[in-house]
Amino acid sequence: MPGFRDNDPRGGASVNELLQGNAACARAALDAGCTFFAGYPITPSSEIAEQMAAALPKRGGVFVQMEDEIASLGAVLGASLAGRRAMTATSGPGFSLMQEHLGYGMYAEIPCVVVDVMRGGPSTGLPTRPSQGDVMQARWGTHGDHPAIALAPASVAEVYELTARAFELSDRLRTPVVLLYDEVIGHLRERVDLAPVSPPPAARAGPDGRSPYAAGEDDVARLPDLGSGQRFHVTGLGHGERGYPTDDPAVVGDLALRLARKVERARAEIAWAETYRTEDADLVVVAYGIVARAARRAVDDGRARGMRLGLFRPRTIWPFPAEAFRAATAGARGVLVAEMNLGQLAVEIERYVPRGSVATLLRADGRPIAPEEIVAAAVRVTDGERVVA
């Protein structure tokens, strides 16, 4: 898609294909070495499970349709502990059910990829309509202090790229990674260059099975794979380097800080964003997913009318690419956040700009935001309005 980054070449020949967004996600997972998928069918993500069910057995992998989303992520975490690259896919109601296991994966440092194809909510909501209502849930859905990584593609090519990168990040940082995109991206069809992706690591063996949570300078634990011959303990309770439960304040306090540090240390490498015509912009539009595509068109249309608009598009939602955002908005007079929810990312953005400089264009009715609506909102913002829809 012109204007949106295609998957980064990783060497070797690439293949160009017409793919649906969800199919591109499954294809990337397979190309990245995913050999285990457990899930429960749910609109609008079901095509991912269908693709994995058809492909994995032919490749020596495992597909399991579980009884619900709770069991699905539990199975994925178990497969990952045994050394498999593992993934599940769901939508809002299922993502809610996965939150306890997401917290377990983060605390026990178990790599996996969770795909959330967002639909209208809450509750059963709007199964066939797009939404961006799971942004805060991806960050704070499970209880306690914990790190979070969530990637937000805006094209089918980026679904392919960021799915592959999600596996890389999850393995490297030993934490679940969420791929967060809306129903429109999931069902959109575009041509994609399928460049080779990085293969999975040969083994995730740690140096000492007696201390599986002894971290290196990067603050990442080195757990051996289950079945590798080393005996070790894994728990979702507070634990020290040996993996056994403890409530020692010094030990569990250090653990919480280490888990946060390992993602923060990698922020510069993983907090990706795209800017468009922000160099001289008076008003910077912030948008992600399908809304970012409308926003890019709106920037061009607004410029044609004499408005100095720019676009900031986070490709990583969590951790939010704050430094790139500050640089993109340094010379702007204001920010307009356009998103298909009631201001979930806008709340985060308000942390990084002067009070009163963030305006919002919000929608939670299952309809995408159109370019002309963003232009009209920009006109109203320049007239002093802050909440324009």
C-alpha positions, 0 to 999 in steps of 0.5 A: 500500500503506497504510504505504508511500510511494506514488510522489511526485506530480510534477504532472499527472494520475495513472493507477491500475493493477494492476501486477506489481512487475517490470511497474511497473519496466519502466513506470517506466523507459519513463515516465522516458525509457529508450530502450535496454535490453540484457539476458539472460533470468533468473528472477525478473527476466525480466518486465522484459525481456519488457515492454521488448522489447514496448514499446521498438520501438513508442516508437522505442527499442532492445531487444537480447537479448545473449549474456550479462550481461557484454555486456548491461551493456557495451551499456547503458554504450555506449548511455548514452555516446551519450546514451540513458537505458539500463537492464538487469535481472538476478538474482544470477548475472547481477549477479555477471557485471556487476561488472566493467562496474559498476566501469567505469561508476562509474570512467568516470562513465557513467549507467545503471540496473541492476535486481537482482531478488534470488533465493537464492544463491550460484551457481545457488542458488534461482531461484524463491525470494526472498533479500536476499543481494546487499546487500553485492555492490551495495556492494562487488561490484566491486574498488577504492574506488568510490561506490555507490547502491542503492535498495530498494523495499518495494512495487510503488508504490515499485518504480515510484517508485524506478526513476524516481528511479534514472534521475534520480540516475544522470544527475545524479551520472553513476554507475550506480544499482542497484535492489535488490528481492527475488523477492516484490516482483518478482512481487507485484501491487498497485494503483499510482498512476502519476504523471508522472515527470521527463523525461530531460535534453535533452542531457548536453553538457559545456562543453569536450570537451577536458576531459570529466572537469573537474568542477564544484563538485558534483564531477560530470564533464560529459562530452558525448554521443558523436556530439555533435561533440566528440572526447574520450577515455573509459577505465577506467584511471586518468585526469585531466580530459582522460580520458587514462590516467595513474598520477600519484599526485596525479591518480588519488588526487584522482579516487578522492576526487572520485568518493566526494565526489560521492555523499557530497555528495548523501547528504542528498538520496538517503539515504531512510528511513521510520520507524514508531512509533520515537518511544518504542520500546525496540527498533527493528526494521530491515528492508527489502524484503518483510521490512519489510512483515512487520516493520511488522505485527510492530510493531503486533502487538508493541505490542498485547502491550505491547512498545514496538517501532518500525521503521526501513526504509531505502529507500536501502541505499547510501549507508546513511541513517545520520543518520536511523537514529541519530535513529530509534534514539536512545532505543532500548535495542536494534536487531533486524535482520531480513533474508533473508541471514546479516547483510549489512546488520547488519554495516553497522548495527553501525557506528552503535550501541554494541557489543552492541546489535544483534540479528539475525533472519536467514534464507537458506533461500528463505522470507520472514520472517513477522510472528510470527517477528519478534515472537517474536524481539523477545521473545527479544531483550528476554530478552538473546539477540543472534542469534535465528535 
